[in-house]
């Protein structure tokens, strides 16, 4: 069954869901895997125009922004302080150069089965 929403209902639903706070899980979890999921969903891992690696993450959630910064510090030693931008109130976070390279390689690598034989 599919429900059709009016434009007003859609706007209200969007506004309501944007106001819901988002936090890392309250139960034990893999910080590495959770961070990977955050970056996959709302971030990127790439190279700047000058060839430096960077890892970025954008969130409206203060808790997720703080979690990202804590993980950056834990993995690469780089200190980041989450600050909302004035344009739209989000946290645009980024690490570049050596800290970004450290973060990009701090994940388990899949090993093809034929290498194990």
C-alpha positions as CSV (number, residue, x, y, z in Angstrom):
1,X,0.0,0.0,0.0
2,X,1.4,3.4,-1.0
3,X,0.3,6.6,0.7
4,X,0.3,9.8,-1.3
5,X,1.3,12.9,0.7
6,X,0.3,16.4,-0.1
7,X,3.2,18.9,-0.6
8,X,2.4,20.4,2.9
9,X,2.5,16.9,4.5
10,X,5.8,16.2,2.8
11,X,7.3,19.5,4.0
12,X,6.1,18.8,7.5
13,X,7.5,15.3,7.5
14,X,10.9,16.6,6.1
15,X,11.0,19.3,8.8
16,X,10.2,16.8,11.5
17,X,12.8,14.3,10.5
18,X,15.5,17.0,10.1
19,X,14.9,18.0,13.7
20,X,15.4,14.5,15.1
21,X,18.8,14.2,16.9
22,X,21.2,11.6,15.5
23,X,23.8,10.0,17.7
24,X,26.3,7.1,17.5
25,X,24.7,3.9,18.9
26,X,24.4,3.7,22.7
27,X,25.4,0.0,22.6
28,X,28.9,-1.4,21.9
29,X,29.8,-1.0,18.3
30,X,32.8,-0.9,16.0
31,X,33.9,2.7,15.7
32,X,35.9,2.0,12.6
33,X,32.9,0.4,10.8
34,X,30.5,3.2,12.0
35,X,32.9,5.9,10.8
36,X,33.2,4.1,7.4
37,X,29.4,4.1,7.1
38,X,29.2,7.8,8.0
39,X,31.8,8.7,5.4
40,X,30.2,6.4,2.8
41,X,26.8,8.1,3.4
42,X,27.7,11.8,4.0
43,X,31.4,12.2,3.2
44,X,34.1,11.5,0.7
45,X,37.6,10.2,0.3
46,X,39.4,11.7,-2.6
47,X,42.3,13.9,-3.8
48,X,42.5,17.7,-4.0
49,X,43.3,19.4,-7.2
50,X,46.9,19.5,-6.1
51,X,47.0,15.8,-5.4
52,X,46.7,15.7,-1.6
53,X,44.4,13.1,-0.1
54,X,41.4,14.3,1.9
55,X,38.6,12.8,3.9
56,X,35.5,14.9,4.5
57,X,32.2,14.5,6.3
58,X,29.1,16.8,6.5
59,X,26.5,16.5,9.2
60,X,23.8,18.5,10.9
61,X,24.2,16.4,14.0
62,X,26.6,17.8,16.7
63,X,27.0,14.3,18.1
64,X,28.1,12.8,14.8
65,X,30.4,15.8,14.1
66,X,32.1,15.3,17.5
67,X,32.3,11.5,16.9
68,X,34.1,12.2,13.6
69,X,36.5,14.6,15.2
70,X,37.2,12.1,18.0
71,X,38.0,9.4,15.5
72,X,40.2,11.7,13.4
73,X,42.2,12.4,16.6
74,X,42.4,8.7,17.6
75,X,43.4,7.5,14.2
76,X,45.6,10.3,12.8
77,X,46.5,12.5,15.8
78,X,45.0,15.5,14.0
79,X,42.8,17.8,16.2
80,X,39.5,19.0,14.6
81,X,37.0,21.2,16.4
82,X,33.5,20.9,15.0
83,X,31.9,24.3,14.1
84,X,28.7,24.9,12.3
85,X,28.9,27.0,9.2
86,X,26.8,30.2,9.1
87,X,25.2,29.6,5.7
88,X,23.1,26.6,6.6
89,X,24.1,25.5,10.1
90,X,25.8,22.2,9.2
91,X,29.2,20.9,10.2
92,X,31.5,20.6,7.2
93,X,34.5,18.7,8.5
94,X,37.7,17.7,6.6
95,X,41.2,16.3,7.1
96,X,43.8,16.5,4.4
97,X,47.3,15.4,3.6
98,X,49.0,13.0,6.0
99,X,46.1,12.7,8.5
100,X,43.7,11.9,5.6
101,X,46.1,9.3,4.3
102,X,46.4,7.7,7.7
103,X,42.6,7.6,8.0
104,X,42.1,6.2,4.5
105,X,44.5,3.3,5.2
106,X,43.1,2.6,8.7
107,X,40.7,0.0,7.6
108,X,40.8,-3.8,7.0
109,X,41.6,-4.8,3.5
110,X,39.7,-7.5,1.7
111,X,42.0,-10.2,0.5
112,X,41.0,-12.0,-2.7
113,X,40.4,-15.7,-2.2
114,X,43.0,-16.7,-4.9
115,X,45.8,-14.9,-2.9
116,X,45.0,-17.1,0.1
117,X,45.4,-20.4,-1.9
